[in-house]
């Protein structure tokens, strides 16, 4: 197959548009299908670190993302009664490099990526893949809208709960590693006077955080709790989600009762479990997966968006370098899998630091945080930067 084939990408969040950019650079005709009616803006902050920073630099969007950088200045940890345990710079907590890592709203990154490709790539908003049928000549797609098209390759970049993955590889349960936490994210009024900072309250197995991205009148609120087994019914029922969170946090101190009330009224509640996607293979025939669909690391690692950017670059480079898609998909897996494994392994550190589940573990975490105040850690975690990007293959 020459790099002038037709590629369908499912998903227009992070991995999808990034992949579309690099595939277009290689001469592919790219179509992106997205079930949402329009690009989703706003959203909670995400991190771009290490190798991923080089990807956005090569795309030419690094200056724009630096302008959108949240620049949080303080992360304050609180104990059960709301008194301060420690106040640190966010880079000290996250293990990143101050002045190099980027933190932007998810929607700001998605908008920057979309801006690079919207004139060169076909976008089908408000639609999705209904059926997918592989044959020797390509992949026959029937869209939810009823339209039918044939593509040379299909890439699922449609998130942790990927429909593409389920269609080709089987049910999510085969690949989902539940990490023992549930979380609810929503916005609420900033009645606390917070500015460019995070406040996190902990008791064993429970955490509440208020995140002020800027100086505006809106906060991102997070309620996270340990749950040994995933709450199956609640995952599909928003009312059950609200009830579960309210029950778990009943009687909690600090500002938690007000946060629970705000969650009840929120029209943007996002509830899910913390989990990872671990697959033995990321491709089957003419279909491959990228980003969270293939290797979601969970928010506990802070590396989801970075893995999506790096994976998209490496997949596109493999397809540009190898004439045969089978060899390209094999090269993609060979070159990226160790990087994925290292970043997924950060989950244990993230869970222990942010959400200790026992009183002893919480006290050990707090002692560690107090120590960081006097002797901050300036060493970045190597997983962020463990992959050196090859030069992108030029268009033939």
FIFIMI-764846 format. One record per residue (C-alpha): residue number from 1; x, y, z. Coordinates in steps of 0.1 Angstrom, whole numbers, plus 2048, in hexadecimal, padded with zeros to 3 digits. Example, Ala and Ser with C-alpha at 12.3 -4.5 7.8 and 13.67 -1.06 7.14 Angstrom:
2
<loke num="1" px="87B" py="7D3" pz="84E"/>
<loke num="2" px="889" py="7F5" pz="847"/>
This chain:
396
<loke num="1" px="800" py="800" pz="800"/>
<loke num="2" px="80E" py="822" pz="7F6"/>
<loke num="3" px="80B" py="83F" pz="80F"/>
<loke num="4" px="7EE" py="84D" pz="7FA"/>
<loke num="5" px="7D4" py="836" pz="808"/>
<loke num="6" px="7B4" py="83F" pz="819"/>
<loke num="7" px="7B4" py="83E" pz="83F"/>
<loke num="8" px="796" py="841" pz="856"/>
<loke num="9" px="79C" py="84D" pz="87A"/>
<loke num="10" px="781" py="849" pz="894"/>
<loke num="11" px="784" py="864" pz="8AE"/>
<loke num="12" px="78C" py="889" pz="8AD"/>
<loke num="13" px="79A" py="890" pz="8D0"/>
<loke num="14" px="7C0" py="88D" pz="8D3"/>
<loke num="15" px="7CE" py="86E" pz="8C2"/>
<loke num="16" px="7B7" py="871" pz="8A4"/>
<loke num="17" px="7BF" py="894" pz="897"/>
<loke num="18" px="7E4" py="890" pz="8A0"/>
<loke num="19" px="7E5" py="870" pz="88B"/>
<loke num="20" px="7D2" py="881" pz="86F"/>
<loke num="21" px="7EC" py="89D" pz="86E"/>
<loke num="22" px="809" py="885" pz="86A"/>
<loke num="23" px="7F7" py="86E" pz="851"/>
<loke num="24" px="7EE" py="88C" pz="83B"/>
<loke num="25" px="812" py="896" pz="83C"/>
<loke num="26" px="81B" py="874" pz="82D"/>
<loke num="27" px="802" py="876" pz="811"/>
<loke num="28" px="7E5" py="862" pz="81F"/>
<loke num="29" px="7C1" py="86E" pz="819"/>
<loke num="30" px="7B2" py="86F" pz="83C"/>
<loke num="31" px="78F" py="870" pz="849"/>
<loke num="32" px="787" py="875" pz="86E"/>
<loke num="33" px="765" py="86A" pz="87B"/>
<loke num="34" px="759" py="878" pz="89D"/>
<loke num="35" px="738" py="86F" pz="8AE"/>
<loke num="36" px="736" py="891" pz="8BF"/>
<loke num="37" px="725" py="8AC" pz="8AB"/>
<loke num="38" px="742" py="8C4" pz="8AE"/>
<loke num="39" px="765" py="8C6" pz="8BC"/>
<loke num="40" px="764" py="8C5" pz="8E2"/>
<loke num="41" px="774" py="8E4" pz="8F2"/>
<loke num="42" px="77C" py="8EC" pz="916"/>
<loke num="43" px="781" py="8CE" pz="92D"/>
<loke num="44" px="797" py="8C6" pz="94A"/>
<loke num="45" px="7BD" py="8CC" pz="947"/>
<loke num="46" px="7D4" py="8B2" pz="938"/>
<loke num="47" px="7FA" py="8AF" pz="938"/>
<loke num="48" px="812" py="8AE" pz="91A"/>
<loke num="49" px="834" py="8A2" pz="925"/>
<loke num="50" px="855" py="894" pz="91A"/>
<loke num="51" px="855" py="884" pz="8F7"/>
<loke num="52" px="832" py="892" pz="8F0"/>
<loke num="53" px="83F" py="8B5" pz="8F3"/>
<loke num="54" px="856" py="8AE" pz="8D5"/>
<loke num="55" px="838" py="8A1" pz="8C1"/>
<loke num="56" px="824" py="8C2" pz="8C6"/>
<loke num="57" px="844" py="8D6" pz="8BE"/>
<loke num="58" px="848" py="8C3" pz="89D"/>
<loke num="59" px="823" py="8CA" pz="895"/>
<loke num="60" px="829" py="8EF" pz="89A"/>
<loke num="61" px="80F" py="8F3" pz="8B6"/>
<loke num="62" px="827" py="8F6" pz="8D4"/>
<loke num="63" px="826" py="91C" pz="8D5"/>
<loke num="64" px="800" py="91C" pz="8D5"/>
<loke num="65" px="7FF" py="902" pz="8F1"/>
<loke num="66" px="818" py="916" pz="905"/>
<loke num="67" px="800" py="933" pz="903"/>
<loke num="68" px="7E4" py="91C" pz="90F"/>
<loke num="69" px="7FA" py="90E" pz="92B"/>
<loke num="70" px="7E6" py="90E" pz="94C"/>
<loke num="71" px="804" py="916" pz="961"/>
<loke num="72" px="7F7" py="909" pz="982"/>
<loke num="73" px="80C" py="917" pz="99D"/>
<loke num="74" px="803" py="904" pz="9BC"/>
<loke num="75" px="7F5" py="8E1" pz="9C6"/>
<loke num="76" px="7E9" py="8E1" pz="9EA"/>
<loke num="77" px="7E2" py="8C0" pz="9FC"/>
<loke num="78" px="7C9" py="8C0" pz="A18"/>
<loke num="79" px="7C0" py="8A7" pz="A33"/>
<loke num="80" px="79E" py="89B" pz="A3F"/>
<loke num="81" px="795" py="8BB" pz="A51"/>
<loke num="82" px="7A1" py="8D2" pz="A35"/>
<loke num="83" px="7C2" py="8DC" pz="A45"/>
<loke num="84" px="7E1" py="8DF" pz="A2F"/>
<loke num="85" px="7F9" py="8C1" pz="A2C"/>
<loke num="86" px="810" py="8D0" pz="A12"/>
<loke num="87" px="810" py="8EA" pz="9F6"/>
<loke num="88" px="827" py="8E2" pz="9D8"/>
<loke num="89" px="82D" py="8EC" pz="9B5"/>
<loke num="90" px="819" py="8D6" pz="99D"/>
<loke num="91" px="839" py="8CA" pz="98B"/>
<loke num="92" px="846" py="8BD" pz="9AD"/>
<loke num="93" px="827" py="8A9" pz="9B2"/>
<loke num="94" px="825" py="89C" pz="98E"/>
<loke num="95" px="849" py="894" pz="98A"/>
<loke num="96" px="84D" py="8A9" pz="96B"/>
<loke num="97" px="864" py="8C5" pz="961"/>
<loke num="98" px="85A" py="8E8" pz="969"/>
<loke num="99" px="85B" py="8FF" pz="94A"/>
<loke num="100" px="85B" py="8E1" pz="932"/>
<loke num="101" px="83B" py="8CE" pz="939"/>
<loke num="102" px="81A" py="8DD" pz="92C"/>
<loke num="103" px="7F8" py="8DC" pz="93C"/>
<loke num="104" px="7DB" py="8E7" pz="927"/>
<loke num="105" px="7B5" py="8E1" pz="926"/>
<loke num="106" px="7AE" py="8C2" pz="912"/>
<loke num="107" px="799" py="8D7" pz="8FA"/>
<loke num="108" px="7B5" py="8EF" pz="8F4"/>
<loke num="109" px="7CB" py="8D3" pz="8E8"/>
<loke num="110" px="7AF" py="8C4" pz="8D3"/>
<loke num="111" px="7A8" py="8E5" pz="8C3"/>
<loke num="112" px="7CD" py="8EB" pz="8BB"/>
<loke num="113" px="7CF" py="8C9" pz="8AB"/>
<loke num="114" px="7AF" py="8CE" pz="897"/>
<loke num="115" px="7BC" py="8EF" pz="88B"/>
<loke num="116" px="7DA" py="8DE" pz="87B"/>
<loke num="117" px="7C5" py="8C6" pz="866"/>
<loke num="118" px="7A2" py="8D3" pz="860"/>
<loke num="119" px="7AB" py="8E0" pz="83E"/>
<loke num="120" px="7BD" py="8C1" pz="833"/>
<loke num="121" px="7A8" py="8A5" pz="842"/>
<loke num="122" px="784" py="89B" pz="83E"/>
<loke num="123" px="771" py="89C" pz="85F"/>
<loke num="124" px="74F" py="88B" pz="864"/>
<loke num="125" px="740" py="899" pz="884"/>
<loke num="126" px="720" py="88B" pz="893"/>
<loke num="127" px="727" py="868" pz="884"/>
<loke num="128" px="738" py="848" pz="88D"/>
<loke num="129" px="742" py="825" pz="880"/>
<loke num="130" px="724" py="80D" pz="881"/>
<loke num="131" px="733" py="7EF" pz="870"/>
<loke num="132" px="756" py="7E7" pz="865"/>
<loke num="133" px="75E" py="7CB" pz="84D"/>
<loke num="134" px="781" py="7C2" pz="843"/>
<loke num="135" px="78A" py="7B2" pz="821"/>
<loke num="136" px="7A9" py="7AE" pz="80C"/>
<loke num="137" px="7A4" py="7D0" pz="7FB"/>
<loke num="138" px="79B" py="7E5" pz="819"/>
<loke num="139" px="783" py="7EC" pz="834"/>
<loke num="140" px="75E" py="7F1" pz="82C"/>
<loke num="141" px="74E" py="80A" pz="844"/>
<loke num="142" px="729" py="810" pz="84A"/>
<loke num="143" px="725" py="830" pz="85E"/>
<loke num="144" px="709" py="836" pz="877"/>
<loke num="145" px="6FC" py="850" pz="85F"/>
<loke num="146" px="6F7" py="835" pz="845"/>
<loke num="147" px="713" py="840" pz="82E"/>
<loke num="148" px="72B" py="825" pz="821"/>
<loke num="149" px="750" py="829" pz="819"/>
<loke num="150" px="76E" py="813" pz="814"/>
<loke num="151" px="790" py="81B" pz="823"/>
<loke num="152" px="7B3" py="80B" pz="820"/>
<loke num="153" px="7B8" py="80E" pz="846"/>
<loke num="154" px="7A4" py="816" pz="865"/>
<loke num="155" px="7B2" py="824" pz="886"/>
<loke num="156" px="79E" py="824" pz="8A6"/>
<loke num="157" px="7A7" py="843" pz="8BA"/>
<loke num="158" px="786" py="843" pz="8CB"/>
<loke num="159" px="790" py="842" pz="8F0"/>
<loke num="160" px="791" py="82A" pz="90C"/>
<loke num="161" px="76E" py="81C" pz="905"/>
<loke num="162" px="777" py="819" pz="8E0"/>
<loke num="163" px="75B" py="80C" pz="8CA"/>
<loke num="164" px="775" py="804" pz="8AF"/>
<loke num="165" px="788" py="7EE" pz="8C7"/>
<loke num="166" px="769" py="7DB" pz="8D1"/>
<loke num="167" px="75E" py="7D5" pz="8AD"/>
<loke num="168" px="780" py="7C7" pz="8A3"/>
<loke num="169" px="790" py="7B9" pz="8C2"/>
<loke num="170" px="773" py="7B0" pz="8D9"/>
<loke num="171" px="763" py="7BE" pz="8F9"/>
<loke num="172" px="775" py="7D7" pz="90F"/>
<loke num="173" px="777" py="7C0" pz="92D"/>
<loke num="174" px="792" py="7AB" pz="91C"/>
<loke num="175" px="7AA" py="7C9" pz="91C"/>
<loke num="176" px="79E" py="7DF" pz="938"/>
<loke num="177" px="7B3" py="7DF" pz="958"/>
<loke num="178" px="79F" py="7EE" pz="974"/>
<loke num="179" px="7B4" py="802" pz="98C"/>
<loke num="180" px="79C" py="804" pz="9AA"/>
<loke num="181" px="790" py="828" pz="9A8"/>
<loke num="182" px="772" py="83A" pz="99B"/>
<loke num="183" px="771" py="85F" pz="994"/>
<loke num="184" px="758" py="87B" pz="98D"/>
<loke num="185" px="763" py="89B" pz="97B"/>
<loke num="186" px="74D" py="8BA" pz="977"/>
<loke num="187" px="74F" py="8E0" pz="978"/>
<loke num="188" px="742" py="8F6" pz="994"/>
<loke num="189" px="743" py="91B" pz="99D"/>
<loke num="190" px="764" py="928" pz="9AB"/>
<loke num="191" px="757" py="937" pz="9CB"/>
<loke num="192" px="778" py="930" pz="9DC"/>
<loke num="193" px="78E" py="94A" pz="9CC"/>
<loke num="194" px="7A5" py="930" pz="9BE"/>
<loke num="195" px="7BD" py="939" pz="9A1"/>
<loke num="196" px="7D4" py="923" pz="98D"/>
<loke num="197" px="7D6" py="909" pz="9A9"/>
<loke num="198" px="7CA" py="8E7" pz="9B4"/>
<loke num="199" px="7BD" py="8DE" pz="9D7"/>
<loke num="200" px="7BA" py="8B9" pz="9DF"/>
<loke num="201" px="7A9" py="8AB" pz="9FE"/>
<loke num="202" px="7B0" py="887" pz="A08"/>
<loke num="203" px="7A3" py="86D" pz="A20"/>
<loke num="204" px="7AC" py="848" pz="A1B"/>
<loke num="205" px="79D" py="83C" pz="9FB"/>
<loke num="206" px="78C" py="85E" pz="9F3"/>
<loke num="207" px="798" py="87E" pz="9E3"/>
<loke num="208" px="788" py="89F" pz="9D9"/>
<loke num="209" px="79A" py="8B9" pz="9C4"/>
<loke num="210" px="792" py="8DC" pz="9B8"/>
<loke num="211" px="7A5" py="8E7" pz="99A"/>
<loke num="212" px="7A7" py="90C" pz="98F"/>
<loke num="213" px="7B4" py="90D" pz="96C"/>
<loke num="214" px="7B6" py="933" pz="96B"/>
<loke num="215" px="7A7" py="951" pz="97C"/>
<loke num="216" px="784" py="94B" pz="970"/>
<loke num="217" px="764" py="943" pz="983"/>
<loke num="218" px="764" py="91D" pz="97B"/>
<loke num="219" px="775" py="900" pz="98C"/>
<loke num="220" px="77C" py="8DD" pz="981"/>
<loke num="221" px="771" py="8C6" pz="99E"/>
<loke num="222" px="77C" py="8A2" pz="9A2"/>
<loke num="223" px="76E" py="888" pz="9BA"/>
<loke num="224" px="781" py="868" pz="9BA"/>
<loke num="225" px="77D" py="849" pz="9CF"/>
<loke num="226" px="78B" py="826" pz="9D3"/>
<loke num="227" px="772" py="80B" pz="9C8"/>
<loke num="228" px="77F" py="7E7" pz="9C8"/>
<loke num="229" px="767" py="7DC" pz="9AC"/>
<loke num="230" px="75B" py="7F2" pz="990"/>
<loke num="231" px="737" py="7FE" pz="995"/>
<loke num="232" px="729" py="7EF" pz="976"/>
<loke num="233" px="705" py="7FE" pz="978"/>
<loke num="234" px="711" py="821" pz="980"/>
<loke num="235" px="727" py="823" pz="961"/>
<loke num="236" px="708" py="825" pz="94C"/>
<loke num="237" px="6F1" py="83A" pz="962"/>
<loke num="238" px="6F9" py="85E" pz="96B"/>
<loke num="239" px="6E0" py="85F" pz="987"/>
<loke num="240" px="6F0" py="83F" pz="996"/>
<loke num="241" px="712" py="850" pz="993"/>
<loke num="242" px="707" py="86E" pz="9A6"/>
<loke num="243" px="6F7" py="859" pz="9C1"/>
<loke num="244" px="716" py="843" pz="9C4"/>
<loke num="245" px="72E" py="861" pz="9C8"/>
<loke num="246" px="717" py="872" pz="9E1"/>
<loke num="247" px="715" py="852" pz="9F6"/>
<loke num="248" px="73B" py="84D" pz="9F6"/>
<loke num="249" px="742" py="871" pz="A00"/>
<loke num="250" px="725" py="874" pz="A1A"/>
<loke num="251" px="733" py="884" pz="A3A"/>
<loke num="252" px="754" py="88F" pz="A2A"/>
<loke num="253" px="764" py="8B0" pz="A36"/>
<loke num="254" px="773" py="8CE" pz="A26"/>
<loke num="255" px="75F" py="8DB" pz="A07"/>
<loke num="256" px="754" py="8B8" pz="9FC"/>
<loke num="257" px="72F" py="8BC" pz="A05"/>
<loke num="258" px="72D" py="8DB" pz="9EF"/>
<loke num="259" px="73F" py="8C8" pz="9D3"/>
<loke num="260" px="726" py="8AC" pz="9D5"/>
<loke num="261" px="70A" py="8C4" pz="9D3"/>
<loke num="262" px="71A" py="8D5" pz="9B5"/>
<loke num="263" px="71E" py="8B2" pz="9A4"/>
<loke num="264" px="6F9" py="8AC" pz="9A8"/>
<loke num="265" px="6F2" py="8CC" pz="994"/>
<loke num="266" px="70F" py="8C9" pz="97B"/>
<loke num="267" px="705" py="8C4" pz="956"/>
<loke num="268" px="728" py="8B9" pz="94C"/>
<loke num="269" px="72E" py="89C" pz="965"/>
<loke num="270" px="747" py="882" pz="958"/>
<loke num="271" px="749" py="862" pz="96C"/>
<loke num="272" px="75F" py="845" pz="964"/>
<loke num="273" px="777" py="82B" pz="974"/>
<loke num="274" px="79C" py="82F" pz="974"/>
<loke num="275" px="7A9" py="814" pz="95D"/>
<loke num="276" px="7C2" py="80A" pz="943"/>
<loke num="277" px="7BF" py="7F9" pz="921"/>
<loke num="278" px="7D9" py="7DE" pz="91D"/>
<loke num="279" px="7D9" py="7CA" pz="8FC"/>
<loke num="280" px="7F0" py="7B0" pz="8EE"/>
<loke num="281" px="7ED" py="7C0" pz="8CB"/>
<loke num="282" px="7E1" py="7E2" pz="8BF"/>
<loke num="283" px="7D8" py="7D7" pz="89C"/>
<loke num="284" px="7C4" py="7BD" pz="889"/>
<loke num="285" px="7C5" py="7BB" pz="863"/>
<loke num="286" px="7C0" py="7DE" pz="856"/>
<loke num="287" px="7B4" py="7ED" pz="877"/>
<loke num="288" px="7CB" py="7FC" pz="892"/>
<loke num="289" px="7C5" py="80E" pz="8B3"/>
<loke num="290" px="7D6" py="82D" pz="8C1"/>
<loke num="291" px="7D4" py="842" pz="8E1"/>
<loke num="292" px="7BD" py="837" pz="8FD"/>
<loke num="293" px="7AB" py="81E" pz="8E6"/>
<loke num="294" px="7CC" py="80A" pz="8E5"/>
<loke num="295" px="7DE" py="812" pz="905"/>
<loke num="296" px="7CC" py="82A" pz="91D"/>
<loke num="297" px="7E3" py="82F" pz="93B"/>
<loke num="298" px="7C8" py="83F" pz="951"/>
<loke num="299" px="7C8" py="862" pz="960"/>
<loke num="300" px="7DD" py="855" pz="97D"/>
<loke num="301" px="7FC" py="856" pz="966"/>
<loke num="302" px="7F6" py="879" pz="958"/>
<loke num="303" px="801" py="86B" pz="937"/>
<loke num="304" px="7E2" py="864" pz="923"/>
<loke num="305" px="7E4" py="881" pz="90A"/>
<loke num="306" px="80A" py="87E" pz="907"/>
<loke num="307" px="807" py="859" pz="8FE"/>
<loke num="308" px="7EC" py="861" pz="8E5"/>
<loke num="309" px="803" py="87C" pz="8D4"/>
<loke num="310" px="822" py="865" pz="8D3"/>
<loke num="311" px="80F" py="847" pz="8C8"/>
<loke num="312" px="7FE" py="85A" pz="8AB"/>
<loke num="313" px="820" py="867" pz="89F"/>
<loke num="314" px="830" py="844" pz="8A1"/>
<loke num="315" px="813" py="833" pz="88F"/>
<loke num="316" px="813" py="84D" pz="873"/>
<loke num="317" px="838" py="84A" pz="86F"/>
<loke num="318" px="836" py="824" pz="86D"/>
<loke num="319" px="81C" py="827" pz="852"/>
<loke num="320" px="831" py="840" pz="83F"/>
<loke num="321" px="850" py="82B" pz="842"/>
<loke num="322" px="841" py="808" pz="83A"/>
<loke num="323" px="82F" py="802" pz="819"/>
<loke num="324" px="81C" py="7E5" pz="828"/>
<loke num="325" px="803" py="7ED" pz="844"/>
<loke num="326" px="80A" py="7CC" pz="855"/>
<loke num="327" px="82F" py="7D5" pz="859"/>
<loke num="328" px="826" py="7F8" pz="863"/>
<loke num="329" px="80F" py="7ED" pz="87F"/>
<loke num="330" px="82A" py="7D5" pz="88B"/>
<loke num="331" px="844" py="7F0" pz="88C"/>
<loke num="332" px="82C" py="807" pz="89E"/>
<loke num="333" px="827" py="7ED" pz="8B9"/>
<loke num="334" px="84C" py="7E5" pz="8BB"/>
<loke num="335" px="857" py="809" pz="8BF"/>
<loke num="336" px="83C" py="815" pz="8D7"/>
<loke num="337" px="833" py="7F8" pz="8EE"/>
<loke num="338" px="84F" py="7FD" pz="907"/>
<loke num="339" px="848" py="822" pz="909"/>
<loke num="340" px="823" py="81A" pz="910"/>
<loke num="341" px="82C" py="800" pz="92B"/>
<loke num="342" px="843" py="819" pz="93D"/>
<loke num="343" px="828" py="833" pz="93E"/>
<loke num="344" px="80D" py="81B" pz="948"/>
<loke num="345" px="823" py="811" pz="965"/>
<loke num="346" px="822" py="834" pz="973"/>
<loke num="347" px="7FE" py="82C" pz="97F"/>
<loke num="348" px="80A" py="81D" pz="9A0"/>
<loke num="349" px="81E" py="83C" pz="9A8"/>
<loke num="350" px="800" py="852" pz="99F"/>
<loke num="351" px="7E7" py="83F" pz="9B3"/>
<loke num="352" px="7FD" py="83E" pz="9D2"/>
<loke num="353" px="804" py="863" pz="9D0"/>
<loke num="354" px="7E1" py="870" pz="9C9"/>
<loke num="355" px="7CA" py="857" pz="9D8"/>
<loke num="356" px="7D8" py="842" pz="9F5"/>
<loke num="357" px="7BE" py="828" pz="9FF"/>
<loke num="358" px="7C9" py="822" pz="A24"/>
<loke num="359" px="7D0" py="839" pz="A41"/>
<loke num="360" px="7F4" py="82C" pz="A42"/>
<loke num="361" px="7FA" py="832" pz="A1D"/>
<loke num="362" px="7EA" py="855" pz="A20"/>
<loke num="363" px="802" py="85E" pz="A3C"/>
<loke num="364" px="820" py="851" pz="A29"/>
<loke num="365" px="815" py="866" pz="A0B"/>
<loke num="366" px="811" py="885" pz="A20"/>
<loke num="367" px="833" py="880" pz="A30"/>
<loke num="368" px="841" py="87D" pz="A0D"/>
<loke num="369" px="830" py="89D" pz="A02"/>
<loke num="370" px="83D" py="8B0" pz="A20"/>
<loke num="371" px="85F" py="8A5" pz="A17"/>
<loke num="372" px="85B" py="8B1" pz="9F3"/>
<loke num="373" px="854" py="8D4" pz="A01"/>
<loke num="374" px="877" py="8D7" pz="A0F"/>
<loke num="375" px="889" py="8C2" pz="9F5"/>
<loke num="376" px="875" py="8C2" pz="9D4"/>
<loke num="377" px="87C" py="8A8" pz="9BA"/>
<loke num="378" px="889" py="8B6" pz="99A"/>
<loke num="379" px="88E" py="896" pz="988"/>
<loke num="380" px="874" py="88E" pz="96D"/>
<loke num="381" px="866" py="86B" pz="96B"/>
<loke num="382" px="879" py="85B" pz="94E"/>
<loke num="383" px="859" py="84B" pz="93F"/>
<loke num="384" px="84E" py="86D" pz="932"/>
<loke num="385" px="86C" py="86F" pz="91B"/>
<loke num="386" px="877" py="84B" pz="916"/>
<loke num="387" px="870" py="84B" pz="8F1"/>
<loke num="388" px="885" py="85E" pz="8D8"/>
<loke num="389" px="870" py="868" pz="8B9"/>
<loke num="390" px="87E" py="85E" pz="897"/>
<loke num="391" px="87F" py="879" pz="87D"/>
<loke num="392" px="85D" py="878" pz="86B"/>
<loke num="393" px="85F" py="865" pz="84A"/>
<loke num="394" px="85C" py="87E" pz="82D"/>
<loke num="395" px="840" py="87C" pz="814"/>
<loke num="396" px="84B" py="864" pz="7F8"/>
